Amino acid sequence: MTAQQKPLDEGEYNFAYLDEQTKRMIRRAILKGIAVPGYQVPFASREMPMPYGWGTGGVQVTASILGADDCLKVIDQGSDDTTNAVAIRGFFEKTAGVETTFETSKASIIQTRHRIPEKDLREDQIIVFQVPIPEPLRFLEPRETETRKMHALEEYGLMHVKLYEDIAKNGHIATTYAYPVLVNNRYVMDPSPTPKFDNPKIDKMAALQLYGAGREKRIYAIPPYTEVKSLDFEDYPFEVQKFDKPCGLCGAENVYLDEVILDDKGGRMFVCSDSDYCEERREAGHLGPMAADPNAMTLAGGTSDQHSEEPAR
Amino acid sequence: MTALNQTSGQNQTSAPLAAGFADPVQDAQRGFRTIMNAMARPGSLQALATGGLKPPAPLTPVVAAIALTLFDYDTPVWLDVPFARSEAVKTFLRFHTGAPIVSEPVEAGFALIADPAHLSSLGKFHQGTLEYPDRSATVILTGQTLSNEGPVHLSGPGIETETAFSTGPVSLAFWDQVKANNAQFPRGVDLIFAGSAEIAALPRSTMITVREA
């Protein structure tokens, strides 16, 4: 990783890659999305220099709101240093020359693929979600004309039937990610494939939430402090995943954990999916039960002497 | 075209066309973030940087900054009488944004209102449809004096509990019109209030209560 503030390459790309007319079109869609929380605004999604499915919707939203004085954080499944996050962060470093960070509290814009940071977001932050399938009713009704009418008429019975069938088959609601929510008591919305663990964070979040789906050409938004309810039944209330162990490295409880395979003899551990949160806790001296394990140490990166790729930013 | 505008420009400023943003990319981005923050937090006052704009009257720098940030050839614009009378304003908007200026309110994506006290109704603008509520108009009221005190209380998305808000000059029936507009959610227009240096917005999602003091 080289210097943060690179001079803009004159004559190559516009600031943040997109041309100004495209940004204006996306900006207008964002405003309408904010005015109608949870409604999917169609927009003229552009081809981006990355394939669909790699966050082209989120990238276009970020490119349209990003300014020279912003500080950008990009996460992929909670982690700052996995492929998608590294690629998108590099894209904006190169085309916009903005400052980037791994620290949740330092970022003014956070683009995410499928997680919400564990730390509470503030009013002055914006979180941008990359969305693959924005239509929560799509797998129940394949026709766009029909799902549009269902949203118009607030006809969401089919979604409740789906959740009911979950209960009939499995004894509980088996949907664990992309768990449908009701926004501001009006629109049923797909919160992108975040684990349902993150659904309570969407409710009355202090930060503005923007959702971009590039292939499906939809933008939607949830303004700060908007009521967002996860769909459920009175006798089968919404519940988040529970973990019976704390994070192996930092000992955090009540966070979302990822399973990591350590060797080929069945060794495994559960660690925070939010890598920045985990690192911050370890720096503050919190240690989990696996922290001393040599196999775990190599994964923990910065805490031992090897792996000098310490993301000190 | 320009010759025509010059000859018919009976306005006080026979000066050459006023400049647009000094830095079109960054100025538009700053303008948009301010407008977005205003829309995401209904009733909050947001200072809008105008990038040194000196547009022809009755356009103000704040209104011109909103126009240059959001308008282009995709957004038909409707002007009320004081704006529509000014060739200089129309020339400025046409040159810098390329937006077509329409005569029927219902065809407009944006409406610029120079004299909000005489705005007869919000219902004449495109309200969007139930299937495409995003197609409704955004109405920009100019020359407003904004404050976070007053009998109007806002709540709903973007507002933690409740916020007081007042703006003027507006017509007597204005708040009744806004209430009726917002009652048809998800249809309805969205409002932007432009002050002398700050803006506020009122999307259709906001609940409005007027309490007599």
Interface residues (C-beta under 8 A of the other chain):
Chain A: N14 F15 E20 Q21 K23 R24 M25 R27 R28 A29 I30 L31 K32 G33 I34 A35 V36 P37 Y39 V41 P42 S64 I65 L66 G67 A68 R148 K149 H151 A152 L153 N184 R186 Y187 K204 L208 A221 I222 P223 P224 Y225 T226 E227
Chain B: P24 V25 Q26 A28 Q29 R30 F32 R33 I35 M36 M39 A40 R41 T69 L70 F71 D72 D74 T75 G109 T129 L130 E131 Y132 P133 D134 S136 T138 G156 P157 G158 I159 E160 F185 P186 D190 P203 R204 S205
